[in-house]
Amino acid sequence: MELAGALQLGELAAAFAALPVFPLFDTAYFIVSILYLKYEPGAVEMSRKSPFASWLCAMLHCFGSYILADLLLGESPIHYFSNNSSVILATAVWYLIFFCPMNLFYKCVSFLPMKLIFVAMKEVVRVRKIAAGVHHAHHRYHHGWFIMMATGWVKGSGVALMSNFEQLLRGVWKPETNEILHMSFPTKASLYGTVLFTLQQTHWLPISEANLIFFFTMFMIVCKVFMTATHSHASPFAPVEGFICPVFFGSVSSGHTSHHDQHGASHEVSPPPPPPVKSKEELNEGTRKRKAKKAE
């Protein structure tokens, strides 16, 4: 019975891994990516003032991961734009979200139940891109573990890693929002996922690629749908990171707090400053006043 269940699960994972992502899942990926662009402050005004700049930002949101991966592997960064069907589909989604009469398309796709479906479908594409990036790098650099991890990582979160460049196209410069300094959940999950796929590709993880794609996709769907439905920005990795990071890398905040507390304690126990020393003239003036009072 268990063997039959395992075989059925393996067949389900294989069928899921072989499921084509174009055009249905790619459309959902483009919708969610361009929705996040429209949420950016000033994005709607920019689309009216400079539609071409808005279109470029939308293409970076849709294809930024491919651009970064091609740069890492020494290929042309505009190689993916030869895929006319994907570019036309992404352009159509961009136009409908920004310029559809009465914002009808935007209202439909941003309706929460519909948006949750698109978010789940986007995670299917993200995991496929991570697996494809690791597989492509493994084909080019058979023993390059770090190249595989870097390529899979940018394939899964290239849009976020290019956020500062995309902001420049919108006339915004916010270096404090660097994704490397403040990783979001998709960026962290893509990093951890690419490590798993690299271990699987190098035969250090005893699991088939189809099963890994299936289980990691289910994990990403559950997390992202829950976070989107509850409008939460808390990372599911936070409890584990909060336990492991202080052990291996120390705690920066506690060090700063103790340093501040030490300064605060020293200020509390320090004696009050001595009264200012009176000058010779002030002393003589005081002596004369006392003598005058005695004479009176």
N, C-alpha and C positions, 0 to 999 in steps of 0.2 A: 504493500500500500504506500509506504514512504517512498519507495523507488519510483512508483508510478507518479506520485506527486512531484518528485524531483524532476522526472522526465517532462511532465507537463509544464513545470516552471521553466525548465530549460528551453522548451519549445516556445513558450510565451516570450521569454527574454530574447530569443533569436528572432522571432517575428517582430518584436518591438524594435530591435536594433536595425532590422532591415526596412523599417517603415520610412518611406520617402518624406522629406521635410518640405520640399517644394511642391506646390505653392502654399499649401494650407498653413503649415507651421511657420514658414518664413513670413507669411503675411501677418500672423500674430506677433512674431518677433519685431517686425517693422512697426506695427501699430503701437506696441508698448514702448519701444525705443523712442519714437517720435512724440508720443504722449509725454514722456519725461522731458523731452526738449521743450515742449509747449509749456510745461510747468515752470521752466526757468524764468526768473524775472527779466522782463524786457524782450522775451522771445517773440511775443505776438506783435509788439510794436516794430521789431526788427523785420519781421516778415512783410510788413506793409511798406517800410522804408526801403529795404533792400531784399527783395525776394531771392536773389541769387545767393546772398550770404546765408539766408535762412535755409535754402536748399543744400548748400555745402555743409552746414552744421547737421542737417538731417542725414546726409550721406555718411558723415563721420559717425553719427550715432548708429547707423545701420551696418556700416562696413569698416569701422575703425579697427576692429580686431583683425580683419584680413590684412589691412594695410600694415599694422605693426608686425604681424607674423611674417609677411613677405619681406619686410625690412630686415628682420632678424635672420632670415634664411638667405639673404642676398638676392632676392628676386625683385621684380618691378613692383613698387607700391601701388600702382594702378592696374595691376594684373587682373584683379577681381572685377574691375569695371568693364572688362570684355564680356561679362555675363549680362547681356542686354536685358534678358527677361527679369532678373532680380533688380537691376537698376530702374527699369521702367515701373516695376511693381512698387518699389520703395518710393519713387517719385509720385506715383498715384496716391499712395497712402499719405505722403507729406501734403500734397495739394488738398486732399479731402479733409485732413485734420485742421489745416490752417485756413482754408478758403472756401469750404463748403457753405452754401447759403444757409443762414440762420444757425450755423454751427451744428447742424443736424448730425453729421457723422461723428463729430467730437463728442456730442452728448450721448450718442449710442455706445461708442466704444469706451467711454469713461464711466458709464453706468456700472456700478460695483460688481454685480453678478457677471456681466459680460467681461469686465476687466479681469476678474479672477480667472476666467477661462483662458484669456489671452496670456496672462502671466504664467499660468501652468504650461501653456504651449511654448512660450518663450524659453522656459527652462529645458524643454526637450531639445531645442536647437542649441542652447548653450552647452549642454553636456556632449552633444554630438560634435560640436566644434572643438571642445577640449580633447576628445578622443581622436579626432581627425588631426589636430595639431601635433599631438604626441606621436601618432603613427607616421605623419609626414616627416617630422624631425628624425624619428628612428630610421626611416628609410635613407635619409641623407647622412646622418651621423649615427652609425649603429651603436657606438659605445658612449655617445655624448649625453649622459643622463641630465646634466644641467641644461643643455640645449633643448632636450625634450620637454623638461619642466617649464623652461622659459617660453617656449613656443605654445605649449598647451595653455599656459597661464594667460598669455596675451590673447589667445584665441577665445578664451572664456570671458575675459574682462577688459578687452582692449579699449572699449568705449570709455570706461571709467579711467583707465590709465592715460588716455588722450584728452581728459577733460580740460586741462589747462590750455592746451592748444585750441580746443573747440571754443573755450571762453574768449580767447583772443579774437577769433572770427566774429564773435558777438560784441567785441569792444569792451570786454570785461577782463580784469586781471586780478585774480585772487589766488596768489601762491599758497596761502594758508589752507586752501582746500585740496592740496595735493593728495591724490589717492594713495600714494605710497606712505604718507604720514598718517593718514586717517582712512584706513581700509574699511570699506563697506562690506556687508555680508556677502554679496556676490563675488567680490574680489577675493576675499578670504576663502570662500568655498571653492572658487576656481583654482586657487593655489593648492589647497588640500586635495582637490580632485585630480589635478594634474600630477601630483605626487603618486596617487594611487594608480593612475593610468600608466605612469612611467614604470612603476614597479611591476605592473601587469605585463607591459610590453617587453620588459627585460626578464620575464619569467621568475621574478622574485615574489610575486603574489599569485598564489595558486587559485586563480579564478579566470573564467573565460571573459573575453572583452564584452560579449553580449550581456552576460550576467552583471558585470560591473556597470555597464551603461544603464541597464534596467534599474538596479538598486540605487545608484547614485542619482539618477533622474527622479526616482520616487522621493528620495530624501530632499532634493532641491525643490520639487513641486510642493511638498508638504510645508516646508519652511517658508518659501516665498508666498504661497497663497495665504498662510496664516498671518505672516507679517503684513501683507497688503490688506487683508480683511480687517485686522485690528489696528492698522496704521502705526505699527510698532517698528522701531529702528534698533531694537535690542538684538544682539547677535546670539544665536544658539550656541556659539562657541565660547561665549563670555565666561560661563562657570568653569570650564576646563582651562581656559587661558588664565583666568584669575587664580587658579591653583598652581598651574605649572610655571607661568612666567616669573613670579617672585622667587621661585626656587632656583631657576636656571639663570635669570637675567637681573634679579634684584628688583626692588620697588623704588621707583624714582619719587613717587608722591610722598611715601613715608619719610624718605630722606629729607625732602624739602620741608615737610611738616615738622620733623624733629628739629631741623635747623632753625625754623621760624620759632618753634616753641622755646628753644634754648635762648634765642634772642629775647623773646617775651619774658622768660623767667629772669634773665639777667636784668631786664629793665625793672621788673617788679621788686627784686631784692636789693637793687642798688640803693645806697643811701642818698638822701636828698642833697643837692648841691650846697656847699657852704655859702653863707651870706657874703655878699661882696665886701671886700676890704675897704674901709673908709679912708679917704685921703687925709693928709695932714691938716689941710685947711678945714675939712669937715670936723675933725677932732677938736681943733682950736675953737671953732664956732660953738660946738657943744659945751666945751668947758666954760666959755664966756656966758652962755645962757644959764648954766647951773649957778655960776657965781652971782649973776644978776638976780636970780630967784632967791638965793640966800640973803642978799642985801635987802630985798623987799621984805 
